[in-house]
Amino acid sequence: MVIKKLHKLVITSYIGPFVVTFFISLFVLLMQFLWKYIDDLVGKGLEWYVIAELLFYASATFVPLALPLAVLLSSIMTMGKMGEHYELVAFKSAGISIRKIMWPMVMISFVLVLAAFYFSNNVLPVANLRSLSLLYDVRQQRPAFNITEGIYYHGIDHFVIRVDEKADGGQTLRGIKIYDHTDRKGNVNLTLAEWGTMAVTSDKRYLLFTLYNGTNYQETGDANPLDRDRPFQRTHFEKQVRKFDLSMFDLERTDQDLFKSNFRMLNLSQLIYFEDSLSTLLNNRKEDYINRYRRRFHNIPLADSLHINQIPGDSIRRADISVIREKAISERMLVNNAMELVRNNREITMESQREFRDRKRVLARYQIEFHRKFTLSFACVVLFLIGAPLGAIIRKGGFGLPLVISVLLFVVFHVISIMGEKFVREGVLEAHQGMWISSVVLLPVGILLTIKATTDSSLLDTDSYMLKVEKLFVFIRKSKTKTPQ
């Protein structure tokens, strides 16, 4: 009965900090994403729901990264708070070990591992597909319509617009100049107006310019532009209405099927299929290169076949001079052909090497994504084994010291993961080595901390370290006083 109440207490103490830290971590990662692409979002007149959709799918892509950080921070906070309030001391005095106290958190962590793996395999590919395709469309989107005083505006296709002054909140324009390039003949159609008004239709599909007191200058016909007698037309007007199509400023959505073959948009079975296909293609290209290389050297003429250097030394004087010249020419041709063959094979080998390197890099990205679905899930267990005993050792709760320690540990974990992933991309390590290196490095640390916590070790107790330093100084002082007689 006591154990059940203890487990209930630990679970309730763990769930609250976990939910809070998870959403805080997700928010921090989302803000990092937002600041990274802020230049692609600002000034394009995007609707609020487009930005909200992009942030929603982007936040879903950060769940596998925010989950291990939340596990680490919440486990340190939970165990640290229980140690700070002497709850762990009370449990130990009642004969309850640290292992039994941590057991409900261990079960929750394993549930989170399964949930993280399911999310990475089934939800994350869809979230990546939606977010990256929408981000691509947003980055290709034109900036919103905005005419600046004294600057030529090229945002509308086949038109260049310039105004000297804007008034009444940008509705009234003065000194208007419009170049019409719809005929693709250069500056042959120019409209000038003293002033005018600018308005957008109710459906936001068209921009209406109402021009007053202006002139239109146009060169007509297909005459030679260098001909001084070419036709020229000048038209004065008191009022003229020009309509410009604004459909080009609408967000155009790209077909998502174009992105589905990307390694981020695939689940495990699809990654295995693509990896097998790319590996087979790479091996076939290598075999084809080896076969072509052998064929190039199969029928090389040898010196013996051309009877070079076959003239006996004692008969050179008697040999016809034309025969000697013919042998020398044949020898030079053989050397030149050999050198040309070596140069060609060198170029082919270097080009094949670049091709194999690029194909290996593409294959490595699929292998990295395959292992990532397991490593980020397993990281929840590794970071829990570090966080929970570390919280019991430092005995500090809240967002102070636990937050600092959690960030430092997660930075170490993330840096090692990035280095391992980069080594895999560059071909230094295999995928199963580079992607698991962070877990291999930190798992012994978690096991060591768990052993230290269960044995009541004073690993981070400054008083114990100060006591050892004092003992060291006392030992040194005594050793100095014991001088030999």
Secondary structure, DSSP 8 states (H G I E B T S, - for coil): -HHHHHHHHHHHHHHHHHHHHHHHHHHHHHHHHHHHTHHHHTTS---HHHHHHHHHHHHHHTHHHHHHHHHHHHHHHHHHHHHHTTHHHHHHHTT--HHHHHHHHHHHHHHHHHHHHHIIIIIHHHHHHHHHHHHHHHHHS-------TTS-B--STTEEEEEEEEETTTTEEEEEEEEE-TTSSSS-EEEEEEEEEEEE-TTSSEEEEEEEEEEEEEE-SS--TT-TTS-EEEEEEEEEEEEEE-GGGS-----GGGGTTSGGG--HHHHHHHHHHHHHHHHHHHHHHHHHHHHHTTT---TGGGTTT-S-GGGTTTS-HHHHHHHHHHHHHHHHHHHHHHHHHHHHHHHHHHHHHHHHHHHHHHHHHHHHHHHHHHHHHHHHHHHHHHHHHH---TTSHHHHHHHHHHHHHHHHHHHHHHHHHTTSS-HHHHTTHHHHHHHHHHHHHHHHHHTT--TT-HHHHHHHHHHHHHHHHHHHH----
